[in-house]
Amino acid sequence: MLQLLPDFMNREILVFLVAGARPNFMKLAPVSRSLSLENINHKIIHTGQHYDYNLSKVFFEDLQIPEPDFFLEVGSGSHAIQTAKIMTSFENLCIEEKPDLVMVFGDVNSTVACALVSSKLGIKVAHIEAGLRSWDREMPEEINRVVTDHLSDIHFTTSELAVKNLLNEGISKEKIHFVGNVMIDTLVWQLDKINGSKILDKLSLEKGNYEVLTLHRPSNVDVESKLIDILDAFNNDNFNTIVFPIHPRTKKSISNFNLDRMIDNDKFIIIDPLGYNDFISLIKNCKSVWTDSGGIQEETSYLGVKCITLRENTERPETVELGTNKLISASKESIIFASNNHTNTKDIEIPLWDGKAASRISDIIKKIY
């Protein structure tokens, strides 16, 4: 048994669950629910990294996550500014509340900032989704992942490949736990509500007769020539109806570059970011998804929906190896070629992507503490 802390039999431990951006909320929901079922005392901290309603509050409502116990309201800023704001606020909170364990999710700025604060204060850190690697240090998320893993005391992984990555980096085997994918826990838990969504009726869409596009990575949307090339590709005759839930960052770039004309036509259905149930319903029923997101690669894999990822690399290579996801460069030529040549996904079962990852996590926390 892994022994991290002195005997806590005489008092209740306190676990912090830290989230700051949309992908975190979907991972936090099943973990919070499972900890509650096991009567493990925990508090939810929302850093405020995503402050837009449709990227934050609506997910708490859709996923029935309790209101955050603490909201740090850090807002926007450069990576350095945002990370510094989170660290300052979170340090004060930790000193006041004295958590025994801080649980962080994924690879956003909130993840690395809170892991660093906790480690320096001598508070144990658990990283959910540990061991993911794209091997691209130009991605800020990759740096966040690596740093967080090397600060963490407990590593919960989604795959055996992630376990291998951690071992290769010198992480002790005793600290690593292959538990599965909590994102899939949320998808399984929400399936009835997803199937009950009316988003297709609202947008006048026919199942299997439209495609979904999501873009938000700086490498794709912050460079004018790159964004023009991508949007020009989707204006090709190969594409009919494209539903484009537009991320605030992408919307700002399109406006700044005066590119509204490229999406103001009958081919695109432009909508604001959706809540969880509506969005998953949208991708569950589409012909294919084109994205530069990380989590969507996992959701489409579980759902058996064709996914084409507009990136040179991915931290989720198992989705490519299993044939549920295809990586292509975000160029007009590559996008058009892929639209002609990408086959349907395989009907596969991914190990431990079964809706029970959070239960395994809470069991391990109980054993440790």
C-alpha positions as CSV (number, residue, x, y, z in Angstrom):
1,M,0.0,0.0,0.0
2,L,1.3,3.5,-0.9
3,Q,1.8,5.5,2.3
4,L,2.0,9.2,1.6
5,L,0.8,10.9,4.8
6,P,0.6,10.2,8.5
7,D,-2.3,8.3,9.9
8,F,-5.6,10.3,9.4
9,M,-7.9,8.0,11.3
10,N,-8.5,10.6,13.9
11,R,-9.7,13.3,11.4
12,E,-11.4,13.7,8.1
13,I,-9.1,14.4,5.1
14,L,-9.9,17.3,2.8
15,V,-9.4,16.9,-1.0
16,F,-9.4,19.9,-3.4
17,L,-10.8,19.3,-6.9
18,V,-9.4,22.1,-9.1
19,A,-10.9,23.0,-12.4
20,G,-10.6,26.1,-14.6
21,A,-11.5,25.3,-18.2
22,R,-14.3,23.4,-20.1
23,P,-12.4,20.1,-20.4
24,N,-11.8,20.0,-16.6
25,F,-15.5,20.2,-15.7
26,M,-16.3,17.0,-17.7
27,K,-13.5,15.2,-15.8
28,L,-14.3,16.7,-12.4
29,A,-18.0,15.7,-12.5
30,P,-17.7,11.9,-12.1
31,V,-14.8,12.2,-9.6
32,S,-16.8,14.6,-7.4
33,R,-19.8,12.2,-7.6
34,S,-17.7,9.2,-6.7
35,L,-15.9,10.9,-3.8
36,S,-19.3,11.9,-2.4
37,L,-20.6,8.3,-2.7
38,E,-17.5,7.2,-0.7
39,N,-18.0,10.0,1.9
40,I,-14.6,11.5,1.1
41,N,-14.7,15.2,2.1
42,H,-13.8,17.4,-0.9
43,K,-14.3,20.9,-2.1
44,I,-14.5,22.2,-5.7
45,I,-12.3,25.1,-6.7
46,H,-13.1,27.0,-9.9
47,T,-10.1,29.1,-10.9
48,G,-12.1,31.2,-13.4
49,Q,-9.7,30.5,-16.3
50,H,-12.8,30.0,-18.5
51,Y,-15.0,32.9,-17.6
52,D,-17.4,32.8,-20.6
53,Y,-20.8,31.4,-19.5
54,N,-21.1,28.8,-22.3
55,L,-17.6,27.6,-21.5
56,S,-18.1,27.3,-17.8
57,K,-21.4,27.7,-15.9
58,V,-23.6,25.9,-18.4
59,F,-21.4,22.8,-17.9
60,F,-21.9,22.9,-14.2
61,E,-25.6,22.9,-14.9
62,D,-25.6,20.2,-17.6
63,L,-23.4,17.9,-15.6
64,Q,-25.1,18.6,-12.2
65,I,-21.8,19.6,-10.6
66,P,-22.4,21.3,-7.3
67,E,-21.7,25.1,-7.1
68,P,-17.9,25.6,-6.6
69,D,-16.9,26.1,-3.0
70,F,-14.4,28.7,-4.1
71,F,-14.3,30.8,-7.3
72,L,-10.9,32.5,-7.8
73,E,-12.1,34.7,-10.8
74,V,-8.7,34.9,-12.4
75,G,-10.0,35.7,-15.9
76,S,-7.9,36.1,-19.1
77,G,-4.3,37.1,-19.7
78,S,-1.1,35.7,-21.2
79,H,0.1,32.3,-20.0
80,A,2.4,34.0,-17.5
81,I,-0.1,36.5,-16.2
82,Q,-3.0,33.9,-15.9
83,T,-0.8,31.3,-14.3
84,A,0.6,33.9,-11.8
85,K,-2.9,35.1,-10.9
86,I,-4.0,31.5,-10.3
87,M,-0.9,30.7,-8.1
88,T,-1.4,33.8,-6.0
89,S,-5.1,33.2,-5.3
90,F,-4.7,29.4,-4.8
91,E,-1.8,29.7,-2.4
92,N,-3.8,31.9,-0.1
93,L,-6.7,29.4,-0.3
94,C,-4.5,26.5,0.5
95,I,-2.9,28.3,3.5
96,E,-6.4,29.1,4.8
97,E,-8.1,25.7,4.1
98,K,-5.1,23.3,4.5
99,P,-6.2,20.5,2.1
100,D,-4.5,17.1,2.4
101,L,-4.6,16.4,-1.3
102,V,-5.0,18.6,-4.4
103,M,-6.5,16.8,-7.4
104,V,-5.8,18.5,-10.8
105,F,-7.1,17.6,-14.2
106,G,-5.7,17.6,-17.7
107,D,-3.2,20.2,-19.0
108,V,-4.5,23.7,-18.7
109,N,-2.8,26.6,-16.9
110,S,-4.9,26.0,-13.8
111,T,-3.5,22.5,-13.7
112,V,0.2,23.4,-13.6
113,A,-0.3,26.5,-11.5
114,C,-2.2,24.7,-8.7
115,A,0.2,21.7,-8.8
116,L,3.2,24.0,-8.4
117,V,1.6,25.8,-5.5
118,S,0.6,22.6,-3.7
119,S,4.0,21.0,-4.2
120,K,5.8,24.0,-2.7
121,L,3.5,24.0,0.3
122,G,4.1,20.3,0.9
123,I,0.5,19.3,-0.1
124,K,0.2,16.1,-2.0
125,V,-0.9,16.3,-5.7
126,A,-2.9,13.8,-7.7
127,H,-3.0,14.3,-11.5
128,I,-5.9,12.9,-13.5
129,E,-5.0,12.2,-17.1
130,A,-1.3,11.9,-16.3
131,G,1.2,10.6,-18.8
132,L,-0.3,12.0,-22.0
133,R,2.4,13.2,-24.4
134,S,2.3,14.8,-27.8
135,W,6.2,15.3,-27.8
136,D,5.6,18.8,-29.1
137,R,7.1,21.4,-26.7
138,E,5.7,24.2,-28.9
139,M,2.3,23.3,-27.4
140,P,1.8,25.1,-24.0
141,E,-0.3,22.2,-22.9
142,E,2.6,19.8,-23.4
143,I,4.7,21.8,-21.0
144,N,1.8,21.9,-18.5
145,R,1.5,18.1,-18.7
146,V,5.1,17.3,-18.2
147,V,5.6,19.8,-15.3
148,T,2.4,18.6,-13.5
149,D,3.4,15.0,-13.8
150,H,6.8,15.6,-12.3
151,L,5.3,17.5,-9.4
152,S,2.6,14.9,-8.7
153,D,2.5,12.2,-6.0
154,I,-0.3,10.2,-7.6
155,H,-0.8,9.7,-11.3
156,F,-4.1,8.4,-12.7
157,T,-3.8,7.4,-16.4
158,T,-6.2,6.8,-19.2
159,S,-4.1,4.2,-21.0
160,E,-1.2,1.8,-20.8
161,L,0.7,4.0,-23.2
162,A,0.5,6.9,-20.7
163,V,1.8,4.5,-18.0
164,K,4.8,3.7,-20.2
165,N,5.5,7.4,-20.8
166,L,5.6,8.1,-17.1
167,L,7.9,5.1,-16.4
168,N,10.2,6.2,-19.2
169,E,10.5,9.6,-17.5
170,G,11.5,8.1,-14.2
171,I,8.2,8.2,-12.4
172,S,8.0,5.5,-9.7
173,K,5.7,2.6,-10.7
174,E,4.1,2.8,-7.2
175,K,2.8,6.3,-8.0
176,I,1.0,5.3,-11.2
177,H,-2.5,3.9,-11.4
178,F,-4.1,2.9,-14.8
179,V,-7.8,3.7,-14.0
180,G,-9.3,4.5,-17.4
181,N,-10.9,7.7,-18.8
182,V,-13.1,9.9,-16.6
183,M,-14.2,11.8,-19.8
184,I,-16.0,8.6,-20.8
185,D,-17.5,8.3,-17.3
186,T,-19.3,11.6,-18.0
187,L,-20.4,10.5,-21.5
188,V,-21.8,7.3,-20.2
189,W,-23.6,9.0,-17.3
190,Q,-25.1,11.6,-19.5
191,L,-26.2,9.4,-22.4
192,D,-30.0,9.6,-21.7
193,K,-29.8,13.4,-21.6
194,I,-27.6,13.5,-24.7
195,N,-30.1,11.3,-26.5
196,G,-32.9,13.6,-25.4
197,S,-31.3,16.8,-26.7
198,K,-33.3,18.8,-29.3
199,I,-30.3,20.5,-30.8
200,L,-30.7,18.8,-34.2
201,D,-34.3,20.0,-34.4
202,K,-33.3,23.5,-33.3
203,L,-30.7,23.7,-36.0
204,S,-32.9,21.9,-38.6
205,L,-30.3,19.2,-39.1
206,E,-30.7,15.7,-40.4
207,K,-28.8,12.9,-38.7
208,G,-25.6,11.9,-40.6
209,N,-26.0,14.7,-43.1
210,Y,-23.8,17.4,-41.6
211,E,-20.2,17.9,-40.3
212,V,-19.0,19.5,-37.1
213,L,-15.9,21.9,-37.0
214,T,-14.2,23.1,-33.9
215,L,-11.1,25.3,-33.9
216,H,-9.4,27.1,-31.0
217,R,-5.6,26.3,-30.9
218,P,-3.4,29.4,-31.4
219,S,-1.4,27.6,-34.1
220,N,-4.6,27.4,-36.2
221,V,-6.5,30.6,-35.4
222,D,-3.9,33.2,-34.4
223,V,-2.1,33.4,-37.7
224,E,-4.2,35.1,-40.4
225,S,-2.8,33.1,-43.4
226,K,-3.3,29.8,-41.5
227,L,-6.9,30.6,-40.6
228,I,-7.7,31.7,-44.2
229,D,-6.3,28.4,-45.5
230,I,-8.4,26.4,-43.1
231,L,-11.7,28.3,-43.7
232,D,-11.0,28.2,-47.5
233,A,-10.7,24.4,-47.4
234,F,-14.1,24.1,-45.7
235,N,-15.7,26.3,-48.4
236,N,-14.8,23.6,-50.9
237,D,-17.6,21.7,-52.7
238,N,-16.7,18.5,-50.8
239,F,-18.4,20.0,-47.8
240,N,-22.2,20.6,-47.6
241,T,-23.4,21.6,-44.2
242,I,-20.8,22.5,-41.5
243,V,-21.9,23.3,-38.0
244,F,-19.3,25.5,-36.4
245,P,-19.6,26.2,-32.6
246,I,-17.3,29.1,-32.6
247,H,-14.8,29.5,-29.7
248,P,-14.3,33.0,-28.3
249,R,-10.6,33.0,-29.4
250,T,-11.5,32.0,-32.9
251,K,-14.4,34.5,-33.1
252,K,-12.0,37.2,-32.1
253,S,-9.4,36.2,-34.8
254,I,-12.0,36.0,-37.5
255,S,-13.2,39.5,-36.6
256,N,-9.7,41.0,-36.3
257,F,-8.7,39.6,-39.7
258,N,-11.9,40.6,-41.3
259,L,-12.7,37.1,-42.4
260,D,-16.5,37.0,-41.5
261,R,-17.2,36.8,-45.3
262,M,-15.6,33.3,-45.3
263,I,-18.2,31.8,-42.9
264,D,-21.2,34.0,-43.8
265,N,-22.7,31.7,-46.4
266,D,-25.2,28.8,-46.6
267,K,-22.5,26.2,-46.0
268,F,-21.8,27.2,-42.4
269,I,-24.1,27.2,-39.5
270,I,-22.4,29.4,-37.0
271,I,-23.4,28.9,-33.3
272,D,-22.1,29.9,-29.9
273,P,-20.4,27.2,-27.8
274,L,-22.9,24.7,-26.6
275,G,-23.5,23.0,-23.3
276,Y,-22.3,19.4,-22.8
277,N,-25.5,17.5,-23.7
278,D,-26.2,19.5,-26.8
279,F,-22.7,19.4,-28.1
280,I,-22.2,15.6,-27.6
281,S,-25.6,15.1,-29.3
282,L,-24.3,17.2,-32.2
283,I,-21.2,15.1,-32.7
284,K,-22.9,11.8,-31.9
285,N,-25.2,12.3,-34.9
286,C,-22.9,13.9,-37.4
287,K,-21.2,12.6,-40.5
288,S,-17.7,13.5,-39.2
289,V,-15.9,15.8,-36.8
290,W,-13.1,18.1,-37.8
291,T,-11.3,19.5,-34.7
292,D,-8.0,20.6,-33.1
293,S,-9.3,19.7,-29.6
294,G,-7.9,16.9,-27.5
295,G,-11.0,15.6,-25.6
296,I,-13.2,15.4,-28.7
297,Q,-10.8,12.8,-30.1
298,E,-11.7,10.6,-27.1
299,E,-15.4,11.3,-27.3
300,T,-15.7,10.5,-31.0
301,S,-13.6,7.3,-30.4
302,Y,-16.1,6.0,-27.8
303,L,-19.1,7.0,-30.0
304,G,-17.6,5.5,-33.2
305,V,-17.8,8.9,-35.0
306,K,-15.3,9.7,-37.7
307,C,-12.8,12.3,-36.4
308,I,-10.2,14.2,-38.3
309,T,-7.8,16.1,-36.1
310,L,-6.2,19.2,-37.6
311,R,-2.8,18.9,-35.8
312,E,0.6,17.6,-36.6
313,N,0.6,15.5,-33.4
314,T,-1.7,14.3,-30.6
315,E,-1.3,13.5,-26.9
316,R,-3.9,10.7,-27.5
317,P,-2.1,8.5,-30.0
318,E,-4.1,5.4,-29.0
319,T,-7.1,6.9,-30.9
320,V,-4.9,7.0,-34.0
321,E,-3.4,3.6,-33.5
322,L,-6.9,2.1,-33.0
323,G,-8.2,3.7,-36.1
324,T,-10.8,6.0,-34.6
325,N,-9.0,9.2,-35.4
326,K,-6.9,10.6,-38.2
327,L,-4.2,13.3,-37.9
328,I,-3.7,15.7,-40.7
329,S,-1.9,19.0,-41.1
330,A,-4.2,22.0,-41.0
331,S,-3.8,23.0,-44.7
332,K,-6.3,23.4,-47.4
333,E,-4.7,20.6,-49.5
334,S,-4.7,18.1,-46.5
335,I,-8.3,18.9,-45.5
336,I,-9.7,18.4,-49.0
337,F,-7.7,15.2,-49.5
338,A,-8.9,13.8,-46.1
339,S,-12.5,14.7,-47.0
340,N,-12.2,12.4,-50.0
341,N,-10.2,9.6,-48.5
342,H,-11.0,9.1,-44.8
343,T,-12.9,5.9,-44.1
344,N,-15.4,5.2,-41.3
345,T,-14.0,4.5,-37.8
346,K,-13.6,1.0,-36.5
347,D,-15.9,-0.6,-34.0
348,I,-13.5,-1.0,-31.1
349,E,-13.4,-1.3,-27.4
350,I,-10.8,0.8,-25.6
351,P,-9.5,-0.8,-22.3
352,L,-11.1,0.7,-19.2
353,W,-13.0,3.3,-21.1
354,D,-16.1,1.8,-19.4
355,G,-17.6,4.6,-17.3
356,K,-16.0,3.4,-14.0
357,A,-12.7,5.3,-13.9
358,A,-13.9,7.7,-11.2
359,S,-14.9,4.8,-9.0
360,R,-11.4,3.3,-9.3
361,I,-9.9,6.7,-8.4
362,S,-12.0,7.1,-5.3
363,D,-11.1,3.5,-4.2
364,I,-7.4,4.3,-4.6
365,I,-7.8,7.5,-2.6
366,K,-9.5,5.5,0.2
367,K,-6.7,3.0,0.3
368,I,-4.0,5.6,0.4
369,Y,-5.5,7.7,3.1
